[in-house]
Amino acid sequence: MKDQVKIFRPKKIEVDIFGSKHELHRLTRGDVIDLAVIFSEARQDLTGLTVENLKKIILSTGEILGALMEISFPSFEEWSALSIADEISMFEMVWSENDIPGIIANFTRLGETIAAAINAGQ
């Protein structure tokens, strides 16, 4: 019987930082949940949060940006020596390669589905 499912993995992405190669760790569901906890602790007021302003919030909140970058490049440790311009460039790559807006949209739909199921059961 011929295989019915083929799994295609995204290409490995490496970034050369200070002469050493560091591989991008793509975000897992657990990573996203950990980041959501950090995000909610750093930003108590989540009203009006949209995907459009999420990027601006991450870039302007050092704790959230730092956590995202450390998760994304676990082998790199010299963050304080990196220029802001380079960190923003790396963030842009992390944002696009992980499709962070898509992740947020999926979690939003999941939350709405769970809330609807809970409300239907009451």
Residue frames as qw, qx, qy, qz and C-alpha x, y, z in Angstrom:
[[0.000, 0.889, 0.459, 0.000, 0.00, 0.00, 0.00],
 [0.399, 0.480, -0.012, 0.781, 1.32, 3.40, -0.96],
 [0.247, -0.330, -0.465, 0.784, 1.78, 6.02, 1.77],
 [0.047, 0.789, 0.562, 0.244, -1.20, 8.35, 1.93],
 [0.248, -0.964, -0.055, 0.084, 0.51, 11.05, 3.98],
 [0.684, 0.308, -0.125, 0.649, 3.73, 12.85, 3.23],
 [0.391, -0.858, -0.166, 0.289, 5.20, 15.18, 5.80],
 [0.526, 0.593, -0.029, 0.609, 7.23, 18.13, 4.59],
 [0.531, -0.638, -0.230, 0.508, 9.39, 19.91, 7.12],
 [0.197, 0.979, -0.043, 0.004, 10.42, 23.53, 6.68],
 [0.698, 0.450, -0.302, 0.468, 14.03, 24.11, 5.78],
 [0.635, -0.507, -0.252, 0.525, 16.46, 24.67, 8.60],
 [0.179, 0.908, 0.014, 0.378, 17.28, 28.34, 9.08],
 [0.715, -0.322, -0.185, 0.592, 20.63, 29.38, 10.52],
 [0.055, 0.983, 0.001, 0.173, 21.78, 32.85, 11.43],
 [0.702, 0.161, -0.278, 0.636, 25.44, 33.77, 11.71],
 [0.313, -0.926, -0.052, -0.204, 25.92, 35.85, 14.84],
 [0.298, -0.833, 0.467, -0.001, 29.41, 36.97, 15.83],
 [0.255, 0.540, -0.786, -0.160, 30.90, 34.26, 13.62],
 [0.200, -0.019, 0.960, -0.195, 28.84, 31.36, 15.02],
 [0.393, -0.185, -0.633, -0.641, 25.84, 29.69, 13.40],
 [0.272, 0.096, 0.708, -0.645, 22.62, 29.55, 15.44],
 [0.105, -0.271, -0.853, -0.433, 19.59, 27.60, 14.24],
 [0.436, -0.205, 0.017, -0.876, 16.11, 29.08, 14.46],
 [0.048, 0.194, 0.946, -0.256, 13.88, 27.05, 16.78],
 [0.315, -0.335, -0.467, -0.755, 10.37, 27.27, 15.38],
 [0.380, -0.235, 0.458, -0.768, 7.73, 27.90, 18.02],
 [0.245, -0.199, -0.948, -0.049, 5.83, 24.94, 19.42],
 [0.438, -0.660, -0.454, -0.408, 2.40, 25.05, 21.07],
 [0.673, -0.536, -0.342, 0.377, 4.13, 24.92, 24.45],
 [0.415, -0.010, 0.013, 0.910, 6.39, 27.85, 23.50],
 [0.128, -0.487, -0.351, -0.789, 3.37, 29.90, 22.48],
 [0.591, -0.670, -0.435, -0.109, 1.61, 29.15, 25.76],
 [0.634, -0.365, -0.213, 0.648, 4.75, 30.11, 27.73],
 [0.234, 0.162, 0.160, 0.945, 5.00, 33.36, 25.75],
 [0.316, -0.624, -0.455, -0.551, 1.30, 34.08, 26.33],
 [0.630, -0.629, -0.382, 0.248, 1.88, 33.80, 30.09],
 [0.487, -0.202, -0.021, 0.849, 4.86, 36.18, 29.90],
 [0.028, 0.388, 0.374, 0.842, 2.81, 38.51, 27.71],
 [0.440, -0.697, -0.469, -0.316, -0.15, 38.58, 30.12],
 [0.631, -0.549, -0.276, 0.474, 2.17, 39.19, 33.10],
 [0.397, -0.087, 0.117, 0.906, 3.96, 42.04, 31.33],
 [0.197, -0.176, -0.289, -0.920, 0.76, 43.61, 29.96],
 [0.162, 0.244, 0.803, -0.518, -2.08, 43.51, 32.45],
 [0.479, 0.548, 0.226, -0.648, -4.46, 45.34, 30.13],
 [0.339, -0.008, 0.823, 0.455, -5.18, 43.13, 27.12],
 [0.409, 0.707, 0.488, -0.308, -8.27, 45.02, 25.96],
 [0.410, 0.854, -0.093, -0.307, -8.11, 46.02, 22.35],
 [0.401, -0.461, 0.713, 0.345, -5.26, 43.63, 21.57],
 [0.793, 0.553, 0.050, -0.251, -5.12, 42.90, 17.86],
 [0.872, 0.077, 0.244, 0.417, -2.69, 41.06, 15.65],
 [0.409, 0.792, 0.065, 0.448, -1.89, 44.40, 14.02],
 [0.149, -0.871, 0.283, -0.372, -0.64, 46.00, 17.23],
 [0.932, -0.347, 0.069, 0.085, 0.86, 42.81, 18.69],
 [0.769, 0.332, -0.057, 0.543, 4.11, 43.30, 16.77],
 [0.067, 0.742, -0.150, 0.650, 4.48, 46.85, 18.08],
 [0.687, -0.652, 0.125, -0.295, 3.78, 45.67, 21.64],
 [0.956, -0.112, 0.010, 0.270, 6.36, 42.87, 21.44],
 [0.597, 0.468, -0.083, 0.646, 9.01, 45.23, 20.06],
 [0.090, -0.714, 0.156, -0.676, 8.33, 47.80, 22.76],
 [0.759, -0.558, 0.179, -0.284, 8.29, 45.38, 25.69],
 [0.180, 0.647, -0.738, 0.066, 11.80, 44.10, 26.42],
 [0.503, -0.218, 0.780, -0.302, 10.67, 41.17, 28.56],
 [0.816, 0.378, 0.345, -0.269, 8.41, 39.77, 25.83],
 [0.578, 0.738, -0.336, -0.086, 10.91, 40.38, 23.02],
 [0.074, -0.611, 0.775, -0.148, 13.73, 38.87, 25.08],
 [0.661, -0.051, 0.701, -0.263, 11.73, 35.73, 25.87],
 [0.797, 0.546, 0.135, -0.218, 10.71, 35.28, 22.23],
 [0.434, 0.758, -0.487, -0.003, 14.26, 35.68, 20.99],
 [0.259, -0.489, 0.808, -0.204, 15.76, 33.37, 23.62],
 [0.773, 0.151, 0.566, -0.245, 13.21, 30.68, 22.74],
 [0.723, 0.672, -0.001, -0.160, 13.84, 31.19, 19.03],
 [0.565, 0.619, -0.481, 0.257, 17.65, 31.03, 19.31],
 [0.807, -0.587, -0.004, -0.065, 18.40, 28.87, 22.37],
 [0.862, 0.006, -0.041, 0.505, 22.08, 28.42, 21.47],
 [0.302, 0.574, -0.053, 0.759, 22.77, 32.17, 21.48],
 [0.534, -0.606, -0.484, 0.338, 23.47, 33.82, 24.83],
 [0.393, -0.181, -0.042, 0.901, 25.11, 37.19, 24.10],
 [0.111, 0.783, 0.574, 0.211, 21.91, 39.20, 23.65],
 [0.240, -0.889, -0.118, 0.372, 23.25, 42.25, 25.48],
 [0.390, -0.415, 0.448, 0.689, 26.11, 42.50, 22.95],
 [0.350, 0.427, 0.705, 0.446, 23.76, 42.46, 19.94],
 [0.033, 0.036, -0.075, -0.996, 22.76, 45.77, 18.37],
 [0.453, 0.387, 0.501, -0.628, 19.12, 46.78, 18.46],
 [0.522, 0.506, -0.343, -0.594, 19.03, 46.86, 14.66],
 [0.287, 0.249, -0.915, -0.137, 20.29, 43.26, 14.46],
 [0.178, 0.161, 0.869, -0.433, 17.84, 42.09, 17.12],
 [0.520, 0.466, 0.211, -0.684, 14.95, 43.72, 15.25],
 [0.465, 0.440, -0.622, -0.450, 16.12, 42.10, 12.01],
 [0.126, 0.080, -0.984, 0.100, 16.19, 38.70, 13.73],
 [0.342, 0.295, 0.637, -0.625, 12.76, 39.39, 15.26],
 [0.549, 0.449, -0.174, -0.683, 11.32, 40.12, 11.80],
 [0.407, 0.273, -0.839, -0.237, 12.58, 36.75, 10.61],
 [0.044, 0.090, 0.914, -0.393, 11.15, 34.99, 13.69],
 [0.438, 0.362, 0.316, -0.760, 7.81, 36.78, 13.12],
 [0.608, 0.422, -0.350, -0.574, 7.53, 35.70, 9.48],
 [0.344, 0.263, -0.898, -0.079, 9.01, 32.20, 9.71],
 [0.043, 0.148, 0.894, -0.421, 6.70, 31.27, 12.60],
 [0.224, -0.455, -0.557, -0.658, 3.68, 33.07, 11.08],
 [0.100, -0.150, -0.655, 0.734, 2.94, 34.63, 14.45],
 [0.444, 0.065, 0.005, -0.894, -0.24, 36.35, 13.17],
 [0.668, -0.009, -0.633, -0.391, -1.47, 32.92, 12.06],
 [0.393, -0.079, -0.819, 0.410, -0.65, 31.44, 15.46],
 [0.146, 0.113, 0.418, -0.890, -2.61, 34.21, 17.20],
 [0.580, 0.056, -0.288, -0.760, -5.56, 33.72, 14.84],
 [0.613, -0.045, -0.782, -0.102, -5.57, 29.96, 15.55],
 [0.243, -0.133, -0.738, 0.616, -5.46, 30.49, 19.31],
 [0.317, 0.081, 0.148, -0.933, -8.24, 33.07, 19.05],
 [0.661, -0.006, -0.499, -0.561, -10.45, 30.63, 17.13],
 [0.519, -0.070, -0.826, 0.209, -9.64, 27.89, 19.63],
 [0.028, -0.098, -0.562, 0.821, -10.56, 30.16, 22.54],
 [0.490, 0.062, -0.083, -0.866, -13.83, 31.13, 20.88],
 [0.657, -0.018, -0.691, -0.301, -14.66, 27.46, 20.23],
 [0.375, -0.104, -0.797, 0.463, -13.94, 26.51, 23.85],
 [0.168, 0.099, 0.359, -0.913, -15.99, 29.45, 25.17],
 [0.598, 0.024, -0.338, -0.726, -18.91, 28.49, 22.90],
 [0.611, -0.066, -0.788, -0.035, -18.74, 24.86, 24.09],
 [0.197, -0.114, -0.689, 0.688, -18.68, 25.96, 27.74],
 [0.334, 0.099, 0.128, -0.929, -21.61, 28.33, 27.22],
 [0.632, 0.000, -0.556, -0.541, -23.58, 25.63, 25.37],
 [0.528, -0.092, -0.822, 0.193, -23.08, 23.25, 28.31],
 [0.012, -0.027, -0.540, 0.841, -24.46, 25.69, 30.89]]
